[in-house]
């Protein structure tokens, strides 16, 4: 409570985060896929998501978190899931902790979260 002044909503592509933030930041959130109720042809894509992820990891403060919600069930979602999972699996474990969290008793196309904490 009382900390909303420390947050900034940026209405732009993930790949432009470096233009808006120079860091250090303590949290970055990605909500991948398409806007619910919006045009399902307008979706996030692996190339821009990975560019934004790389920039986010650069400006993230030690102890900071990147939260990614992945929606693999839509067209293009599985490609994005694969790209993100492959990239975060390569992060050095002495610099980042990476968690994958999702519900086990739902289809594999259900949304799930990846959290990345920068440790150094």
N, C-alpha and C positions, 0 to 999 in steps of 0.2 A: 504494500500500500504506500502511496505517496512517491513511488519511483517512476511513474509513467513519463515524467519529464526526461528521464534518461533513455527513453526508447525513441527510435525514429523509424517510421514506416516509409519505405522507399518504393514507389510505384514504378518499377522499371525491371528490365531483364536481369536475371542473376548475374549475367556476364559483365554487367556494368558496375558491380559493387565497388570496384577499385576507384571508380570516378566519384563515388559518393562518400566513401569512408577511407580514411588513411590509417585508422587503427590507433592504438589497440582497442578492440571491441571485446566484450565478454560473452556475447551471444549473437548467433546468426541463425535464421530460420529459413528453410526451403520447404515450400508446399508444392510438390511437383504434380504434373498432370494437367488438368484443365480446370477452369473456374466452374464450380457447381452452378448449374442453371445457365451457364454461358455457352458459347460456341465451342462445341467439342472438336472442331478443327483447329482451334487455337490451343496448342499444348506446349508444355516445356519439352525441350529436346536435349539429348545427351551432350552435344557439343557445347551449348551455352550453359548447361548445368555444370559440366565439368570445369569450364572456365570460371564460373562463379565460385565453385567449390575451392579451386586452387587459390583464388584471390582471398576467399574467406579464411582459409587456413593460414595465409600469410599475415593477415591483419589481426588474427585472433590472439588475444592475450593468453598468457599461461594460466591455466585453470578455466579458460573459457570453453564454451560449448557450441558446436554446430549441430542443429537438429534438422533432420531431413525426413519428411513424410513422403513415402513413395507409394504410388498408385499403379501397380503393374497390370491391372485388369483392363485398361483402355488401350486402344490402338496406339502403338508406340511406347506404351508403358513398360513392357518387358525389356525392350532395348535399353531404355533409360535405367531400369533396375540393374541390368547386367553391367552397364558402364559404371554406375556409381559403386556397386559392390566390388567390382574389380579394382577400382581406384582406391577405395578406402582400405581394402585388404592389403594394399601395398604400403600403407603408412607405417613408418618406423614405430614399433611398439614402445621404444624408450622416449618417444616424443608425443605419441597420441594413444589414447585408449579409445577403442571403437566397440560399440554395442549395437546389436540388431535386436529389435523388440517387435514382436507381432503375436497375434492370437494364434494358437496352435490348432484350434478346432473349427477353422473356417477354410474356405478354398485358398489355394496359394496365390490367387489373383487379388486377395483382399489387401487393403493398405497396411503398411507397417512403417516403423520408424527406425532410423539409424541415428545414433548419437555419437559424436566425436568430441572428446575432451583433449585439449592441448595440455600436455604436462610439462613441456620445456620450451 
